């Protein structure tokens, strides 16, 4: 196999991993702070993609349309998340774990049908902006410019998340709330709003992932199914609630799939799942230390 | 539970059974088909509840065992041309073996980690089935699976399913009431204390998973008998969540709760989707209302209302 094809395949795999990372980081953050595996996360990602489609189509003539969509779509999803958290989820934190999981599943069901009502069942697609169309060459290797953009954006998001969690006050409070929520409450901090903030940030990341994937795939109902299972697995192998773990998990997922495409195209999608099983067999609690 | 209440329940069960037996004499065929589907789904939900409600095990991907049972039968009949009865017996066995394998991997972990590992192992099986076109038919599934002559009409399939499901439910009831079932519930309520008095917690939980997988496999086999086809969505995670919902809807600390939940979900899906495309939204809203107002499920609510507080300890909580 010629090395140029192999390395471009790997780079494309890495760039897809960046989207998986962004979505999984949101899931992982919510899981770490609220201890709720948010099954509706996939639906929020789908809303992000559809919202990006609507904004980008409305601003078709505007050269900055795509970039505006990239900002607006996650904000829309974050707003949806805020409503869900304040109106419903906030009243359920004392409940049993399984109830919370089922609640997020129910929210996902409702959101999916709302997407069907608002956008219909048609397949949609948007083009990447002119700046990101075409290919970029790195020596012998050539990859689409959009994937190159993702390769740059992923690490930026990772570092931003790290700075947010470790350097800002609200990040520090959320980490503390993840470890001992009673104690944080005792210190006079309104834990309820910390949870709301964490949930909204998680939703924002889901929406960002959805907006970023929009130019790469056909936007349609049902795109929530695969992403939710993939991001769940990524979060599990990375260590529940660990942002860096989500990054490593996403890289494993993306790389095994793109290498699998070269080795055995029909079963390419099997490779990441097999990798997950192997990782969990060796390290049942994930690669990195989980937050809780 | 005192004698009076017990005899009342026995009477109710007998009445329901009689009704189910004579129904095909006058009900239209479509309703009999729906009823058969409810019975199959009910067995699936109740098998999950053995692990989830009674064992407190986070069985997040129960549908895999259902799908494996169904695919085992479908593959044995179509690819290996085995006689139907061998396949029907082997299907649940394969499901139980899968349960043993997956359970053995997962049992080292507890709670959410257990559930996540089970989801990943289950998804591995799902994705292989989904992709292996030459063997499993991929996303098309397998259709028109030949069945013995006596399973060709809706009514006869219905009676076949009714008989098997009845036997399975009696078996499940006896398991729950057996010393094994009692130990399982004790482990659910306090694993540390059980460990301390010398109960092998892991072994009991693994056993519960295998038994639950076996009955899920039976449900899968019956589904093939009813539909004569299998498809990869039978092992998809979303179905696992749906069964989960049935247990919650009916009440997972009661024996018959999941049966009721399965009946509600299947009936809703059949009749609501005749009127609207937004069936899942209605299910979601019902679920949210239920979580807020009826956390013990419909059956739990009925039990609570129908018995004095002191006697409602049967459900475990």
Interface residues (C-beta under 8 A of the other chain):
Chain A: X37 X39 X88 X91 X92 X95 X97 X98 X99 X102 X103 X105 X106 X107 X108 X109 X110 X112 X113 X114 X116 X117 X225 X229 X232 X233 X235 X236 X237 X240 X266 X267 X269 X270 X273 X274 X276 X277 X280 X281 X284 X285
Chain B: X58 X105 X108 X109 X111 X112 X113 X116 X117 X119 X120 X121 X123 X124 X127 X128 X131 X132 X133 X236 X237 X238 X241 X244 X245 X248 X277 X278 X280 X281 X283 X284 X285 X287 X288 X291 X292 X295
